[in-house]
Amino acid sequence: MAIPLIVHGAAGRMGTRILALAAQDPATFRIVAGVDRQAGSLRDLGVASDAPLLAALPVERGAVVVDFSHPACFAALCAHCATHDMGVVSGTTGIEPAALEQALAAASARSAVLAAPNMSVGVNVVFQIAARIARTLGLDYDIEVVEAHHNQKKDAPSGTALGITDAICAATGRTRSDLVNGREGQVGARRKGEIGVHALRMGDVVGDHTAYFVGHGERITLGHVAHSRDIFAQGALRAAAFIGRAKPGRYTMADVLGL
């Protein structure tokens, strides 16, 4: 049976691609609606579906809501889905960690929920490798993470860059308090254990991420370059298919991908 699918943030770059790809796979997904600020039809967005474009989340028990919208919407979205037995897959970035944790913990008691900064298969492999490298090398190697995105991206650093640093921190006993976002002026010598994070915004870059692990006499470079947003959309739909069949609880992309 096809999984009922609702896309929140339907008119955005990611939302439109997710809907377009879901419309090509009717055996797996039944598009219920898109949700965005202005109501209409999904065909207004160039999506081959007669489903509506709504201004508010509908109630559809058993549906999965794929969310690529605004951080301010996240808590209410999770509460709505928990109340009406709907699953959540969210790739929205810029949500404060405490608010993210609170919303997911509350919703996971009744719904299957997943929030990830990046749903590409390749990026999730990068998270795993970055953690392993950092754990093996220890504090004698300096770590710097550089990310680049298009000039319309609103949050910095990117959720993916934070996903890389979170993986490194979890593997080495560090926290986000060890992150240094850019450097300017007389900052002094580099503190042992700090992780530099740098954000570039330019042109139409889909997403570039590079982690540097640098010791005395050698450097390891780990990188990922996204050529198309479809890798994220395909990952989001893979997560939606997983969540649509999962029991209530909290899941990660590692669960979806079997990593």
C-alpha positions in Angstrom: 0.0 0.0 0.0 1.3 3.4 -1.0 2.4 5.7 1.9 0.4 8.9 2.2 2.8 11.8 1.8 2.5 15.5 2.8 5.3 17.9 2.1 5.6 21.0 4.4 7.5 23.8 2.6 6.3 22.5 -0.7 7.1 25.7 -2.7 10.8 25.7 -1.6 13.7 24.3 -3.6 13.7 21.0 -1.7 9.9 20.6 -1.3 9.3 20.9 -5.0 11.9 18.3 -5.9 10.6 15.9 -3.2 7.1 16.2 -4.6 8.3 15.8 -8.2 10.2 12.6 -7.4 7.3 11.2 -5.3 4.9 11.8 -8.2 7.1 9.5 -10.3 6.7 6.7 -7.8 3.0 6.2 -7.2 3.6 2.6 -6.1 5.4 3.9 -3.0 3.8 7.2 -2.3 0.4 8.7 -2.5 0.7 12.5 -2.4 -1.9 13.9 -0.1 -1.0 17.6 -0.3 1.8 20.2 -0.2 1.8 22.8 2.4 3.1 26.4 2.1 2.1 30.0 2.7 -0.1 30.3 -0.3 -2.8 27.8 -1.2 -3.4 26.4 -4.7 -2.5 23.3 -6.7 0.7 21.3 -6.9 0.5 21.8 -10.6 1.2 25.5 -9.9 4.6 24.4 -8.8 5.2 22.2 -11.8 4.5 19.0 -10.0 2.6 16.3 -11.9 -0.1 15.8 -9.3 -3.6 16.9 -8.8 -3.2 17.1 -5.0 -3.8 20.5 -3.4 -1.3 23.0 -2.1 -2.7 24.0 1.3 -1.9 26.9 3.7 -2.1 24.6 6.8 -1.2 21.1 7.7 -4.2 18.7 7.1 -5.1 15.7 9.2 -4.3 12.4 7.5 -3.7 9.5 10.0 -0.9 7.3 8.9 0.7 10.0 6.6 4.3 11.0 6.7 5.0 14.7 6.8 8.3 15.6 5.1 9.4 19.0 6.4 11.8 21.4 4.7 10.5 24.7 5.9 11.4 27.3 8.7 12.7 26.5 12.2 9.9 28.4 13.8 7.3 25.9 12.5 9.0 22.8 13.8 7.5 22.5 17.3 3.9 23.0 16.1 4.4 20.6 13.2 5.7 17.9 15.6 2.7 18.5 18.0 0.2 18.3 15.1 1.7 15.0 13.9 1.8 13.4 17.3 -1.8 14.4 18.0 -3.0 12.9 14.7 -0.7 9.8 14.4 1.4 11.1 11.5 5.1 10.5 11.0 7.7 13.2 10.7 10.8 13.5 8.5 12.5 16.8 8.9 15.5 18.3 7.1 14.8 21.8 8.3 18.1 23.3 9.6 18.7 26.2 12.0 16.6 24.8 14.8 18.1 25.4 18.3 19.3 22.1 19.7 17.2 22.4 22.9 14.0 23.1 20.9 14.8 20.3 18.5 15.3 17.8 21.3 12.1 18.9 23.1 9.9 18.7 20.1 11.3 15.3 19.0 11.1 13.8 22.5 7.5 14.8 22.9 6.4 13.6 19.4 8.3 10.3 19.4 6.0 9.0 22.2 3.2 8.7 19.7 4.8 9.0 16.2 7.8 7.8 14.3 10.0 10.8 13.9 13.3 11.6 12.2 15.2 14.8 11.9 18.5 15.0 10.0 20.7 17.9 8.8 21.3 16.1 5.5 19.6 13.0 4.0 22.1 12.2 1.3 23.6 8.7 1.5 27.0 10.1 0.8 26.9 12.8 3.5 25.8 10.3 6.1 28.7 8.1 5.2 30.9 11.2 5.6 29.5 11.7 9.2 30.6 8.1 10.0 34.1 8.5 8.5 34.7 11.9 10.1 33.9 10.4 13.5 36.3 7.5 13.0 39.1 9.7 11.7 38.8 12.1 14.7 38.7 9.3 17.2 41.7 7.6 15.7 43.9 10.7 15.4 43.1 12.3 18.8 43.7 15.9 19.9 47.1 16.2 18.3 45.4 16.9 14.9 43.7 20.2 14.3 40.3 20.0 12.7 38.7 22.7 10.5 35.4 22.4 8.6 34.6 24.5 5.6 31.2 24.6 4.0 29.9 26.5 0.9 26.3 27.1 -0.3 24.3 29.3 -2.6 23.9 33.0 -1.8 20.3 32.7 -0.7 20.9 30.3 2.2 19.8 31.9 5.4 21.5 29.9 8.2 25.2 29.5 8.9 27.0 27.3 9.5 25.0 24.7 7.5 23.2 21.9 9.2 25.5 19.5 7.4 28.6 21.2 8.7 27.2 20.9 12.2 26.4 17.3 11.5 30.0 16.7 10.8 31.2 18.5 13.9 28.5 16.8 16.0 29.8 13.4 14.8 33.4 14.4 15.6 32.4 15.8 19.1 30.5 12.6 19.9 33.5 10.5 19.0 36.0 12.5 20.9 34.2 13.8 24.0 33.9 17.4 22.8 30.8 19.6 22.6 29.6 22.5 20.4 31.3 24.8 22.9 34.6 23.7 21.3 33.5 25.1 17.9 35.0 28.4 16.7 32.9 30.0 13.9 35.4 31.9 11.8 38.4 33.9 13.1 39.1 37.6 13.0 41.6 39.9 14.6 44.1 39.0 17.3 42.7 35.6 18.2 45.9 34.2 19.6 47.3 30.7 19.2 44.9 28.0 18.3 43.5 26.2 21.4 44.1 22.5 21.5 40.8 20.6 20.8 38.9 23.5 19.1 37.2 22.9 15.8 37.1 25.7 13.3 33.9 26.1 11.2 33.8 28.4 8.2 30.8 29.3 6.0 31.0 30.6 2.4 28.0 31.9 0.5 28.3 32.3 -3.3 26.4 31.9 -6.5 24.3 28.8 -6.9 26.5 26.3 -5.0 24.3 23.3 -4.0 26.5 22.2 -1.1 30.2 21.7 -0.6 31.7 20.4 2.7 35.3 19.7 3.5 36.8 18.6 6.8 40.6 19.0 7.4 42.5 16.9 9.9 46.0 18.4 10.1 48.9 17.2 12.1 52.7 17.8 12.0 53.8 16.7 8.6 50.5 15.5 7.1 47.0 16.5 6.3 43.8 14.4 5.7 41.0 15.9 3.7 37.5 14.5 3.7 35.0 16.1 1.4 31.6 15.9 -0.2 30.3 17.9 -3.2 26.6 17.9 -4.0 25.9 18.3 -7.8 22.1 18.2 -7.5 19.5 18.7 -4.8 18.0 15.4 -6.0 20.4 13.5 -3.7 18.8 15.2 -0.7 15.2 14.7 -2.1 15.9 11.0 -2.8 17.3 10.6 0.7 14.2 12.3 2.2 11.9 10.0 0.3 13.9 7.0 1.4 13.5 8.2 5.0 9.8 8.8 4.5 9.3 5.2 3.2 11.1 4.0 6.4 9.1 6.2 8.8 5.9 5.3 7.1 6.3 1.7 8.2 8.1 2.3 11.5 6.7 2.1 15.0 6.5 5.2 17.2 9.9 6.3 18.2 12.9 8.4 17.3 15.1 7.4 14.3 18.1 8.6 12.5 19.4 8.3 8.9 21.8 5.6 10.2 18.7 3.5 10.9 17.3 4.2 7.4 20.6 3.4 5.7 21.6 0.6 7.9 24.9 2.3 8.9 
